[in-house]
Amino acid sequence: MTKNGQVALVRKGQDALAKRMDPLAEFVMPLVDIYETGEAFVLKVDLPGVQKDFITILVEPGSLEIKGTIAQMQGENLSVLYSEIRKTNFFRKFNIGNGINGDAIEAFFDNGVLTLILPKNESMRVREIPIK
């Protein structure tokens, strides 16, 4: 993970590639890969050691936020002998245009990777035009 920041999700020519915006000092910024299919944008967020219950995803008109806490391991009969991983917060914010169907966004978390599927509105989808 690197220092924080916001990323704009802008489409080639109009509205969906990542572009760095203003950094935020009090958070770390998880690494993100962004893919595009004909029907959706797919974000893969690297969150090693984070538990699903410590992740919050917020969608509002024009933006998508991913935030949460990276916590140290805790448990009964567990004594920390040495620790380089400190409790810290993480944050990423993406500007999403009107081409994203915010009501249909899906999130999956598996093995420290958060996958978000942002379906495109019908107007943004790639489609072939039949010749009459």
Beta strands, then each sheet from edge to edge (+ up, - down):
strand 1: 2-3
strand 2: 5-10
strand 3: 17-20
strand 4: 28-29
strand 5: 32-36
strand 6: 40-46
strand 7: 55-60
strand 8: 63-70
strand 9: 88-95
strand 10: 106-110
strand 11: 113-119
sheet 1: 1+ 4-
sheet 2: 3+ 2- 9- 8+ 7-
sheet 3: 5+ 6- 11+ 10-
end
